[in-house]
Protein backbone atom coordinates (compact mmCIF):
# COMPACT_ATOMS: atom_id res chain seq x y z
CA UNK A 1 0.00 0.00 0.00
CA UNK A 2 1.17 3.50 -0.83
CA UNK A 3 2.64 5.49 2.05
CA UNK A 4 1.73 9.15 2.47
CA UNK A 5 4.03 12.04 3.26
CA UNK A 6 4.24 12.41 7.06
CA UNK A 7 3.42 16.13 6.99
CA UNK A 8 0.23 15.52 5.01
CA UNK A 9 -0.68 12.64 7.29
CA UNK A 10 -0.13 14.76 10.40
CA UNK A 11 -2.49 17.49 9.17
CA UNK A 12 -5.08 14.92 8.12
CA UNK A 13 -4.88 13.13 11.48
CA UNK A 14 -5.17 16.43 13.35
CA UNK A 15 -8.26 17.32 11.34
CA UNK A 16 -9.91 14.03 12.30
CA UNK A 17 -8.75 14.48 15.90
CA UNK A 18 -10.32 17.92 16.32
CA UNK A 19 -13.46 16.87 14.48
CA UNK A 20 -14.06 13.95 16.79
CA UNK A 21 -13.32 16.15 19.82
CA UNK A 22 -15.55 19.03 18.76
CA UNK A 23 -18.60 17.24 17.41
CA UNK A 24 -21.11 15.93 19.95
CA UNK A 25 -23.61 14.61 17.45
CA UNK A 26 -23.64 10.78 17.68
CA UNK A 27 -24.14 10.36 13.93
CA UNK A 28 -21.02 12.47 13.25
CA UNK A 29 -18.95 10.42 15.73
CA UNK A 30 -20.16 7.13 14.25
CA UNK A 31 -19.47 8.38 10.72
CA UNK A 32 -15.88 9.39 11.54
CA UNK A 33 -15.31 6.14 13.42
CA UNK A 34 -16.66 4.11 10.48
CA UNK A 35 -14.37 5.98 8.09
CA UNK A 36 -11.30 5.25 10.24
CA UNK A 37 -12.19 1.56 10.54
CA UNK A 38 -12.66 1.18 6.76
CA UNK A 39 -9.34 2.97 6.15
CA UNK A 40 -7.53 0.57 8.47
CA UNK A 41 -9.12 -2.42 6.75
CA UNK A 42 -8.05 -1.12 3.34
CA UNK A 43 -4.54 -0.62 4.71
CA UNK A 44 -4.40 -4.27 5.85
CA UNK A 45 -4.41 -3.45 9.56
CA UNK A 46 -7.20 -5.79 10.63
CA UNK A 47 -5.10 -7.56 13.27
CA UNK A 48 -3.92 -4.30 14.86
CA UNK A 49 -7.47 -2.94 14.64
CA UNK A 50 -8.87 -5.88 16.59
CA UNK A 51 -6.17 -5.63 19.27
CA UNK A 52 -6.68 -1.90 19.79
CA UNK A 53 -10.47 -2.21 19.66
CA UNK A 54 -10.47 -4.75 22.50
CA UNK A 55 -8.81 -2.39 24.99
CA UNK A 56 -10.73 0.63 23.71
CA UNK A 57 -14.10 -1.09 24.10
CA UNK A 58 -13.25 -1.97 27.72
CA UNK A 59 -12.61 1.72 28.43
CA UNK A 60 -15.78 2.64 26.56
CA UNK A 61 -17.86 0.32 28.76
CA UNK A 62 -16.15 1.72 31.86
CA UNK A 63 -17.02 5.28 30.84
CA UNK A 64 -20.60 4.21 30.13
CA UNK A 65 -21.00 2.62 33.57
CA UNK A 66 -19.37 5.46 35.51
CA UNK A 67 -21.33 8.19 33.73
CA UNK A 68 -24.66 6.39 34.14
CA UNK A 69 -24.06 5.92 37.87
CA UNK A 70 -22.68 9.38 38.67
CA UNK A 71 -24.70 11.62 36.36
CA UNK A 72 -28.16 12.32 37.78
CA UNK A 73 -29.28 14.44 34.84
CA UNK A 74 -31.92 13.39 32.38
CA UNK A 75 -35.66 12.94 32.61
CA UNK A 76 -36.13 9.48 31.08
CA UNK A 77 -35.49 7.30 34.14
CA UNK A 78 -35.01 3.57 33.54
CA UNK A 79 -33.87 2.63 37.06
CA UNK A 80 -34.08 4.24 40.47
CA UNK A 81 -32.76 2.52 43.57
CA UNK A 82 -33.70 2.91 47.21
CA UNK A 83 -31.70 5.29 49.34
CA UNK A 84 -28.16 4.00 49.93
CA UNK A 85 -26.06 5.31 52.86
CA UNK A 86 -23.56 8.00 51.81
CA UNK A 87 -24.25 7.46 48.09
CA UNK A 88 -27.94 8.32 48.29
CA UNK A 89 -30.37 7.28 45.56
CA UNK A 90 -28.89 5.96 42.32
CA UNK A 91 -30.77 7.06 39.24
CA UNK A 92 -29.95 5.75 35.78
CA UNK A 93 -31.37 7.66 32.83
CA UNK A 94 -31.41 7.08 29.09
CA UNK A 95 -29.71 10.43 28.56
CA UNK A 96 -26.80 9.51 30.84
CA UNK A 97 -26.35 6.20 29.04
CA UNK A 98 -26.43 7.89 25.63
CA UNK A 99 -23.93 10.56 26.70
CA UNK A 100 -21.57 7.96 28.18
CA UNK A 101 -21.77 5.83 25.03
CA UNK A 102 -21.04 8.90 22.90
CA UNK A 103 -17.97 9.80 24.99
CA UNK A 104 -16.82 6.19 24.79
CA UNK A 105 -17.08 6.25 21.00
CA UNK A 106 -15.01 9.43 21.00
CA UNK A 107 -12.29 7.67 23.01
CA UNK A 108 -12.27 4.71 20.61
CA UNK A 109 -12.04 7.09 17.65
CA UNK A 110 -9.12 9.03 19.13
CA UNK A 111 -7.16 5.83 19.79
CA UNK A 112 -7.82 4.60 16.24
CA UNK A 113 -6.60 7.91 14.79
CA UNK A 114 -3.13 7.20 16.14
CA UNK A 115 -3.27 3.71 14.63
CA UNK A 116 -4.37 5.21 11.30
CA UNK A 117 -1.45 7.63 11.32
CA UNK A 118 1.00 4.77 11.82
CA UNK A 119 -0.61 2.84 8.96
CA UNK A 120 -0.62 5.74 6.48
CA UNK A 121 3.00 6.81 6.86
CA UNK A 122 6.38 5.23 7.42
CA UNK A 123 8.16 5.56 10.76
CA UNK A 124 11.47 6.42 9.17
CA UNK A 125 9.85 9.20 7.12
CA UNK A 126 8.33 10.65 10.27
CA UNK A 127 11.67 10.46 12.06
CA UNK A 128 13.44 12.17 9.13
CA UNK A 129 10.83 14.93 9.01
CA UNK A 130 11.15 15.86 12.68
CA UNK A 131 14.92 15.41 12.73
CA UNK A 132 15.30 18.23 10.20
CA UNK A 133 13.74 20.83 12.48
CA UNK A 134 14.22 19.37 15.98
CA UNK A 135 17.09 16.93 15.65
CA UNK A 136 18.12 17.01 19.32
CA UNK A 137 14.60 16.40 20.58
CA UNK A 138 14.07 13.63 17.99
CA UNK A 139 17.35 11.96 18.98
CA UNK A 140 16.50 12.05 22.69
CA UNK A 141 13.00 10.71 22.04
CA UNK A 142 14.34 7.90 19.87
CA UNK A 143 17.03 6.91 22.38
CA UNK A 144 14.54 7.03 25.27
CA UNK A 145 12.11 4.79 23.44
CA UNK A 146 14.86 2.39 22.42
CA UNK A 147 16.42 2.14 25.88
CA UNK A 148 13.25 0.64 27.36
CA UNK A 149 13.45 -2.31 25.01
CA UNK A 150 17.21 -2.64 25.52
CA UNK A 151 16.83 -2.68 29.32
CA UNK A 152 14.18 -5.38 29.10
CA UNK A 153 16.45 -7.60 27.01
CA UNK A 154 19.40 -6.89 29.29
CA UNK A 155 17.44 -7.79 32.43
CA UNK A 156 16.29 -11.09 30.89
CA UNK A 157 19.85 -11.93 29.82
CA UNK A 158 21.37 -11.18 33.24
CA UNK A 159 18.57 -13.00 35.03
CA UNK A 160 19.10 -16.15 32.94
CA UNK A 161 22.84 -16.09 33.72
CA UNK A 162 22.19 -15.73 37.46
CA UNK A 163 19.65 -18.58 37.40
CA UNK A 164 22.33 -20.81 35.86
CA UNK A 165 24.58 -19.83 38.76
CA UNK A 166 22.00 -21.06 41.26
CA UNK A 167 20.24 -17.82 42.25
CA UNK A 168 16.59 -18.35 43.24
CA UNK A 169 14.32 -15.44 42.36
CA UNK A 170 11.16 -17.12 43.66
CA UNK A 171 11.96 -17.28 47.35
CA UNK A 172 9.10 -16.72 49.77
CA UNK A 173 11.19 -14.51 52.05
CA UNK A 174 10.86 -10.94 50.78
CA UNK A 175 14.28 -9.85 52.08
CA UNK A 176 16.05 -12.74 50.35
CA UNK A 177 14.17 -12.03 47.14
CA UNK A 178 15.28 -8.38 47.22
CA UNK A 179 18.88 -9.48 47.81
CA UNK A 180 18.62 -11.81 44.81
CA UNK A 181 17.47 -8.98 42.53
CA UNK A 182 19.96 -6.43 43.86
CA UNK A 183 22.96 -7.66 41.75
CA UNK A 184 20.82 -7.25 38.62
CA UNK A 185 20.49 -3.52 39.30
CA UNK A 186 24.27 -3.12 39.53
CA UNK A 187 24.83 -5.00 36.27
CA UNK A 188 22.11 -3.01 34.47
CA UNK A 189 23.52 0.30 35.75
CA UNK A 190 27.04 -0.52 34.55
CA UNK A 191 25.70 -1.80 31.22
CA UNK A 192 23.65 1.39 30.72
CA UNK A 193 26.68 3.60 31.37
CA UNK A 194 28.79 1.59 28.94
CA UNK A 195 26.00 1.77 26.35
CA UNK A 196 25.76 5.55 26.70
CA UNK A 197 29.50 5.89 26.10
CA UNK A 198 29.27 3.68 23.01
CA UNK A 199 26.38 5.75 21.60
CA UNK A 200 28.28 8.97 22.31
CA UNK A 201 31.34 7.66 20.46
CA UNK A 202 29.15 6.55 17.54
CA UNK A 203 27.57 10.01 17.28
CA UNK A 204 30.94 11.70 17.51
CA UNK A 205 32.47 9.47 14.80
CA UNK A 206 29.58 10.39 12.47
CA UNK A 207 30.13 14.10 13.06
CA UNK A 208 26.81 14.68 14.78
CA UNK A 209 26.17 18.35 15.53
CA UNK A 210 29.22 19.64 13.63
CA UNK A 211 27.37 20.85 10.56
CA UNK A 212 24.12 20.84 8.68
CA UNK A 213 22.28 17.55 8.85
CA UNK A 214 22.32 15.44 5.68
CA UNK A 215 20.27 12.43 4.62
CA UNK A 216 20.64 9.57 2.17
CA UNK A 217 17.21 10.08 0.58
CA UNK A 218 14.59 12.84 0.54
CA UNK A 219 10.89 12.01 0.88
CA UNK A 220 9.24 13.53 -2.17
CA UNK A 221 5.65 14.76 -2.24
CA UNK A 222 3.68 12.54 -4.63
CA UNK A 223 0.41 13.00 -6.49
CA UNK A 224 -1.48 11.10 -3.79
CA UNK A 225 -0.14 13.53 -1.19
CA UNK A 226 -1.48 16.49 -3.18
CA UNK A 227 -4.86 14.79 -3.57
CA UNK A 228 -5.19 13.97 0.13
CA UNK A 229 -3.93 17.46 1.03
CA UNK A 230 -6.58 19.07 -1.21
CA UNK A 231 -9.30 16.84 0.24
CA UNK A 232 -8.08 17.71 3.73
CA UNK A 233 -8.45 21.42 2.95
CA UNK A 234 -12.04 20.81 1.84
CA UNK A 235 -12.63 18.89 5.05
CA UNK A 236 -11.15 21.74 7.09
CA UNK A 237 -13.41 24.23 5.33
CA UNK A 238 -16.50 22.14 6.08
CA UNK A 239 -15.35 21.70 9.67
CA UNK A 240 -14.81 25.44 10.17
CA UNK A 241 -18.09 26.31 8.47
CA UNK A 242 -19.94 23.88 10.69
CA UNK A 243 -18.36 25.33 13.83
CA UNK A 244 -19.26 28.88 12.81
CA UNK A 245 -22.93 28.01 12.25
CA UNK A 246 -23.12 25.53 15.15
CA UNK A 247 -23.69 22.51 12.93
CA UNK A 248 -23.00 19.09 14.40
CA UNK A 249 -23.85 19.97 17.99
CA UNK A 250 -26.23 17.84 20.01
CA UNK A 251 -27.76 18.20 23.48
CA UNK A 252 -28.29 15.03 25.47
CA UNK A 253 -29.84 16.72 28.49
CA UNK A 254 -32.49 17.08 29.82
CA UNK A 255 -34.00 14.87 27.09
CA UNK A 256 -32.63 13.48 23.84
CA UNK A 257 -33.59 15.78 21.01
CA UNK A 258 -34.48 14.72 17.50
CA UNK A 259 -31.89 14.79 14.76
CA UNK A 260 -31.98 18.02 12.78
CA UNK A 261 -32.33 17.72 9.00
CA UNK A 262 -29.66 20.38 8.55
CA UNK A 263 -27.15 18.31 10.53
CA UNK A 264 -27.90 15.20 8.47
CA UNK A 265 -27.50 17.03 5.15
CA UNK A 266 -24.20 18.51 6.33
CA UNK A 267 -23.04 15.07 7.44
CA UNK A 268 -23.70 13.75 3.93
CA UNK A 269 -21.30 16.39 2.56
CA UNK A 270 -18.61 15.33 5.03
CA UNK A 271 -19.18 11.67 4.20
CA UNK A 272 -18.77 12.48 0.51
CA UNK A 273 -15.30 13.88 1.27
CA UNK A 274 -14.50 10.75 3.25
CA UNK A 275 -15.69 8.66 0.30
CA UNK A 276 -13.14 10.30 -2.00
CA UNK A 277 -10.28 9.24 0.27
CA UNK A 278 -11.68 5.73 0.58
CA UNK A 279 -11.95 5.42 -3.21
CA UNK A 280 -8.30 6.45 -3.59
CA UNK A 281 -7.21 3.82 -1.06
CA UNK A 282 -9.42 1.15 -2.62
CA UNK A 283 -8.17 1.99 -6.11
CA UNK A 284 -4.51 1.74 -5.04
CA UNK A 285 -5.21 -1.63 -3.46
CA UNK A 286 -7.14 -3.03 -6.42
CA UNK A 287 -5.04 -1.66 -9.28
CA UNK A 288 -1.29 -1.67 -8.68
CA UNK A 289 -0.61 0.57 -11.66
CA UNK A 290 -2.67 3.31 -9.99
CA UNK A 291 -0.45 3.08 -6.92
CA UNK A 292 2.63 3.49 -9.11
CA UNK A 293 1.13 6.47 -10.92
CA UNK A 294 0.24 8.43 -7.79
ABEGO torsion letter per residue (X at the ends): XBBBBAAAAAAAAAAAAAAAAABABAAAAAAAAAAAAAAAAAAGAAAAAAAAAAAAAAAAAAAAAAAAAABABEABBABBBBBBBGAEBBBBBAAAAAAAAAAAAAAAAAAAAAAAAAAABBAAAAAAAAAAABAAAAAAAAAAAAAAAAAAAAAAAAAAAAAAAGBBAABABAAAAAAAAAAAAAAAAAAAAAAAAAAAAAAAAAGBGABBBBBABBBBBBAAAAAAAAAAAAAAAAAAAAAAAGBGBBBAOABBBBBBAAAAAAAAAAAAAAAAAAAAAAAAAABAAAAAAX
